[in-house]
Amino acid sequence: MNEKAKKNKLFGHGLIWFGAGVSIAEILTGTYLAPLGWETGIMAIVLGHLIGGVLFFLAGLVSARSGKSAMEAVKMAYGRYGGAFFAILNVLQLVGWTGIMIYDGALSAAGIWPIGNWVWCMVIGALIVLWIVVGVTQLGRMNTITMTALFILTVIMCIVIMEDTGTAPFSSEIISFGAALELSVSMPLSWLPVVGDYTRGAEEPAKAAFVSTLVYGLVSSWMFLIGMGAAILAGTGDIAQIMVRAGLGTAGLLIIVFSTVTTAFLDAFSAGISLEAVRTAVGKGGEEKGKKMAVFAATIGTVAAILFPMDDITGLLYLIGSVFAPMVAVLLGAFFVLKTDAQNKACDWRNMFAWMVGFLLYRVLMGVDLPLGYTLPTVLLTFGLTVGLNKCVKA
């Protein structure tokens, strides 16, 4: 493959993760950091995305080097049924995220054009299904134009927020630095069971993983800053209200709808891939069936967004962290240090035990206000336990 083709593929990776980063959910999460103020809030955002970004890069690199999807790569550490267990958990969190994205997008869109939340849920859900059926790699120039438009519109939104200083202070619960840091870590962390689905089979594994990490990390941090800035300067975390007040009706609507579609598409599509990982554990599967399952996941997410309130997502973020941070720590130890492959085993019980210890550790640490949050110590201790336990048993 020539150099130009390789650059185009890397550019494609960047486009995918730019679309994932531009998200109403990330903006809303950023509003929780407002009580810290600018200096401390920015520090929490940057440090949190650095910690999460390192894990994001390494998870993407595993799939890029092995050529396996995220959940297929997990089987190398946990075995067929261990991998299927995490694939099921991943499907549940991805369908949940799809619903949250649609719910937030519809709520914000209805704030600009009030035709009913359920109508917007159905519109956004239909667009996500269309994105899945066509396929992000087949969208070509349309995808590039959409991302360029999103970039321009988010710059405008950022400028409007910085200029629009409201009079009413934004009320929010006091948050510690450690908790704010953990919220920043949690967003890249939520993509750990997904990133490998888009880096697998990359011509240049390290570059593909790095480009994906860099683009997502920068854009996600930007979204957090927009949310925090809206809460501090404009006195509100309601992005739709800010856009209407600034006269950005149509442009704001486009940001909300297309950013929701480009982010939720990745969730729904990877839910389909994870369902296929479960099916292959029992000898079934196929790309076309995976696409049908992705459509099914998007449909379930749309129905959930219509039926259930999804205003507070912090509990889900911490649950995702407690499950997938130790899961990836074990995978990194098995892949990079131990260089073992358990995909032909039914289950690797040593690594499952190490994950369980990491999961419990994270939940315990949630009750302690640590300056560096819960993810970093959990990952380091689980990684060390995985390597040490396996070497001791071998010895």
C-alpha positions in Angstrom: 0.0 0.0 0.0 1.4 3.4 -1.0 2.0 6.2 1.5 -1.0 8.3 0.4 -3.4 5.3 1.0 -1.9 4.8 4.4 -2.4 8.5 5.3 -6.0 8.3 4.1 -6.6 5.3 6.4 -5.1 7.2 9.3 -7.2 10.2 8.5 -10.3 7.8 8.5 -9.4 6.7 12.0 -9.2 10.3 13.1 -12.6 11.1 11.6 -14.2 8.2 13.4 -12.9 9.3 16.8 -13.6 13.0 16.1 -17.2 12.0 15.7 -17.1 10.0 18.9 -15.6 12.9 20.8 -18.2 15.5 19.8 -20.9 14.4 22.2 -23.6 16.2 24.2 -23.1 13.6 26.9 -19.4 14.7 27.3 -20.5 18.4 27.4 -23.0 17.6 30.1 -20.5 15.6 32.1 -18.1 18.6 31.8 -20.7 20.8 33.7 -20.2 18.7 36.8 -16.6 20.1 37.1 -17.7 23.7 37.2 -17.5 24.0 41.1 -13.7 23.4 40.8 -13.2 26.6 38.8 -11.1 27.1 35.7 -7.6 26.2 36.9 -8.4 23.1 38.9 -11.1 22.0 36.5 -8.7 22.1 33.5 -6.1 20.2 35.5 -8.7 17.5 36.2 -9.7 17.3 32.6 -6.2 17.1 31.2 -4.9 14.6 33.8 -8.0 12.4 33.6 -7.8 12.2 29.8 -4.1 11.5 30.0 -4.7 8.5 32.3 -7.7 7.3 30.2 -5.8 8.0 27.0 -2.9 5.7 27.8 -5.3 2.8 28.5 -7.3 3.8 25.3 -4.0 3.7 23.2 -2.9 0.3 24.6 -6.3 -1.3 24.2 -6.4 -0.1 20.6 -2.8 -1.3 20.0 -3.7 -4.9 21.2 -6.4 -5.2 18.5 -4.3 -3.4 15.9 -1.4 -5.9 16.4 -3.6 -9.0 16.8 -6.1 -8.2 14.1 -8.9 -9.0 16.4 -12.0 -7.0 17.5 -12.0 -5.7 21.0 -14.0 -8.5 22.5 -12.2 -11.2 20.4 -8.9 -9.8 21.8 -10.2 -10.1 25.4 -10.6 -13.9 24.8 -6.8 -14.1 24.5 -6.6 -13.2 28.3 -9.8 -14.8 29.6 -10.6 -17.7 27.3 -13.7 -18.3 25.1 -16.4 -18.1 27.9 -14.5 -15.5 29.9 -14.4 -13.3 26.8 -18.1 -14.0 26.1 -18.9 -12.9 29.7 -17.2 -9.5 29.1 -18.8 -9.3 25.6 -22.3 -9.6 27.2 -21.4 -6.9 29.8 -20.1 -4.7 26.9 -23.3 -5.1 25.0 -25.3 -4.0 28.0 -23.2 -0.9 28.5 -23.2 0.0 24.8 -27.0 -0.4 24.5 -27.2 1.8 27.6 -24.9 4.4 26.1 -26.8 4.3 22.9 -30.0 5.1 24.8 -28.3 7.8 26.8 -26.9 9.5 23.7 -30.3 9.4 22.0 -32.0 10.7 25.2 -29.6 13.6 25.7 -29.6 14.5 22.0 -33.4 14.4 21.8 -33.8 16.5 25.0 -31.4 19.2 23.6 -32.9 19.1 20.1 -36.4 19.5 21.6 -35.1 22.6 23.5 -34.5 24.3 20.1 -37.3 22.8 18.1 -40.0 21.5 20.5 -41.8 18.8 18.5 -41.6 16.3 21.4 -38.8 14.3 22.9 -40.1 11.0 21.6 -40.2 12.4 18.0 -36.5 13.4 18.2 -35.6 10.0 19.7 -37.1 8.3 16.7 -35.5 10.7 14.2 -32.0 10.3 15.8 -32.5 6.5 16.1 -33.5 6.3 12.4 -30.3 8.2 11.4 -28.2 5.9 13.5 -29.7 2.9 11.8 -29.0 4.5 8.4 -25.4 5.1 9.5 -25.0 1.4 10.4 -26.7 0.1 7.3 -24.6 2.3 4.9 -21.4 1.7 7.0 -19.0 4.5 8.1 -16.4 3.3 5.6 -18.8 3.6 2.8 -20.0 7.1 3.6 -16.8 8.5 2.2 -17.0 12.2 1.3 -20.3 12.6 3.2 -18.6 11.5 6.4 -15.8 14.0 5.8 -18.2 16.8 5.1 -20.3 16.0 8.2 -17.2 16.0 10.4 -15.9 19.3 8.9 -19.3 20.9 9.6 -19.4 19.6 13.1 -15.9 21.0 13.7 -16.9 24.4 12.5 -20.2 24.4 14.4 -18.5 23.3 17.7 -16.0 26.2 17.3 -18.9 28.6 16.9 -20.6 27.0 20.0 -17.4 27.4 22.0 -17.1 31.1 21.0 -20.7 31.8 21.9 -20.3 30.2 25.3 -17.2 32.2 26.1 -19.0 35.4 25.1 -22.3 34.7 26.7 -21.8 35.5 30.4 -25.1 34.8 32.1 -26.2 36.6 35.3 -27.5 33.6 37.3 -24.8 31.3 38.8 -24.9 27.7 37.8 -25.8 25.6 40.8 -24.0 22.3 41.1 -23.0 20.0 43.9 -19.5 20.4 45.3 -17.1 17.9 43.7 -13.7 16.8 44.9 -10.7 16.9 42.6 -10.4 13.1 42.7 -14.1 12.6 41.7 -13.7 15.2 38.9 -10.6 13.4 37.7 -12.4 10.1 37.7 -15.3 11.6 35.6 -12.6 12.7 33.1 -11.0 9.3 33.0 -14.3 7.6 32.7 -15.1 8.9 29.2 -12.1 7.4 27.4 -12.5 4.4 29.7 -16.0 3.8 28.4 -14.5 3.3 24.9 -11.9 0.6 26.0 -14.1 -2.3 24.9 -14.8 -0.5 21.6 -11.6 1.1 20.3 -10.2 -2.3 19.1 -13.2 -2.7 16.8 -11.8 0.2 14.7 -8.1 -0.3 15.0 -8.0 -4.1 14.2 -6.3 -5.0 11.0 -4.6 -1.5 10.7 -1.7 -1.3 8.3 0.3 0.6 10.8 -0.9 -0.5 14.3 1.0 2.0 16.5 0.1 4.9 14.3 -3.6 3.9 14.0 -3.9 3.5 17.8 -2.0 6.8 18.4 -4.1 8.9 15.9 -7.3 7.4 17.4 -6.2 8.3 20.9 -4.9 11.7 20.1 -8.0 12.8 18.2 -10.4 11.4 20.7 -8.5 12.8 23.7 -8.3 16.3 22.3 -11.9 16.5 21.2 -13.2 14.9 24.4 -11.2 17.4 26.5 -12.6 20.2 24.3 -16.2 19.0 25.0 -15.5 18.9 28.7 -14.2 22.4 28.6 -17.3 23.6 26.7 -19.5 22.0 29.3 -17.5 23.5 32.2 -17.3 26.9 30.5 -21.0 26.9 29.9 -21.6 26.2 33.6 -19.1 28.8 34.8 -19.7 31.6 32.3 -23.2 31.2 31.0 -24.7 30.1 34.3 -26.4 27.0 32.8 -25.5 23.5 31.7 -28.4 23.5 29.1 -26.6 23.7 25.8 -29.8 24.1 23.8 -30.7 27.2 26.0 -27.3 28.8 25.2 -27.7 28.2 21.5 -31.2 29.6 21.4 -30.1 32.7 23.4 -27.3 33.2 21.0 -29.5 32.8 17.9 -27.9 29.5 16.8 -31.2 27.7 16.3 -30.5 25.7 13.1 -26.7 25.4 13.6 -27.3 24.3 17.1 -29.8 21.7 16.0 -27.3 20.3 13.5 -24.6 20.0 16.2 -26.9 18.2 18.5 -28.4 15.8 16.0 -25.2 14.8 14.0 -22.9 14.7 17.1 -25.4 12.3 18.7 -25.6 10.1 15.6 -21.8 9.9 15.0 -21.2 9.0 18.6 -24.1 6.6 19.2 -23.3 4.9 15.9 -20.1 3.6 17.3 -21.9 2.3 20.4 -24.5 0.5 18.5 -22.1 -0.9 15.8 -19.7 -2.2 18.5 -22.7 -3.7 20.4 -23.3 -5.8 17.2 -19.7 -6.8 17.0 -19.7 -7.8 20.7 -22.8 -9.9 20.2 -21.0 -11.7 17.4 -18.1 -12.3 19.8 -20.6 -14.1 22.0 -22.0 -16.1 19.1 -18.5 -17.1 17.9 -17.9 -18.6 21.4 -20.5 -21.2 20.4 -19.4 -21.5 16.8 -21.7 -19.0 15.1 -21.3 -15.5 13.7 -20.8 -13.4 10.6 -20.3 -9.8 9.6 -23.8 -9.3 8.1 -25.4 -10.8 11.2 -23.3 -8.4 13.3 -24.7 -5.5 11.3 -28.2 -6.7 11.9 -27.5 -7.0 15.6 -26.1 -3.5 15.6 -29.4 -2.3 14.1 -31.2 -4.3 16.8 -29.0 -2.6 19.5 -29.8 0.9 18.1 -33.5 0.0 18.1 -33.4 -1.1 21.8 -31.5 2.1 22.7 -34.1 4.2 21.0 -37.0 2.5 22.8 -35.2 2.9 26.1 -34.6 6.6 25.4 -38.3 7.1 24.8 -39.5 5.1 27.9 -36.9 5.8 30.6 -35.4 9.0 32.1 -31.6 9.1 31.8 -30.6 12.4 33.3 -27.8 11.3 35.7 -25.1 9.1 34.1 -22.4 9.3 36.8 -23.5 5.9 38.3 -23.1 4.3 34.9 -19.7 5.9 34.4 -18.4 4.5 37.7 -19.9 1.1 37.0 -18.2 1.0 33.6 -14.9 2.0 35.2 -15.1 -0.8 37.8 -15.8 -3.4 35.2 -13.6 -2.5 32.2 -10.5 -0.8 33.9 -9.4 -4.1 35.6 -10.5 -6.1 32.5 -8.1 -4.1 30.3 -5.4 -4.2 33.0 -5.4 -8.1 32.9 -5.5 -8.0 29.1 -2.4 -5.7 28.9 -0.5 -7.9 31.4 -1.3 -11.1 29.4 -0.6 -9.6 26.0 2.4 -7.4 26.5 4.3 -9.1 29.5 3.2 -12.7 29.7 2.6 -13.0 25.9 0.0 -15.8 26.6 -3.0 -16.6 24.5 -6.0 -18.3 26.2 -8.5 -18.1 23.3 -8.5 -21.9 22.9 -9.3 -22.4 26.5 -12.8 -22.5 27.9 -11.8 -20.0 30.7 -8.6 -18.7 32.2 -9.5 -18.7 35.9 -6.3 -17.1 37.1 -7.0 -14.0 35.0 -10.7 -14.0 36.0 -9.6 -14.0 39.6 -7.3 -11.1 39.0 -10.2 -9.2 37.4 -12.5 -9.9 40.3 -9.9 -8.5 42.7 -9.6 -5.4 40.6 -13.3 -5.0 40.3 -13.8 -5.2 44.1 -10.8 -2.9 44.7 -12.3 -0.2 42.5 -15.7 -0.4 44.3 -13.9 -0.1 47.7 -11.8 2.8 46.5 -15.0 4.6 45.5 -15.5 5.2 49.2 -12.1 6.9 49.6 -11.4 10.4 48.3 -8.1 9.8 46.4 -6.4 12.7 44.6 -5.7 10.5 41.6 -9.1 8.8 41.5 -9.8 5.1 41.5 -8.8 4.0 38.0 -5.1 4.4 38.1 -4.4 2.5 41.4 -6.9 -0.2 40.3 -5.2 -0.7 36.9 -1.7 -0.7 38.4 -2.5 -3.2 41.1 -4.6 -5.5 38.8 -1.8 -5.5 36.2 0.8 -6.4 38.9 -1.5 -9.1 40.3 -2.0 -10.6 36.8 1.7 -10.8 36.0 2.7 -12.0 39.5 0.0 -14.6 39.9 0.7 -16.2 36.5 4.5 -16.2 37.0 4.2 -17.7 40.4 1.9 -20.5 39.2 4.2 -21.2 36.3 7.2 -21.3 38.6 
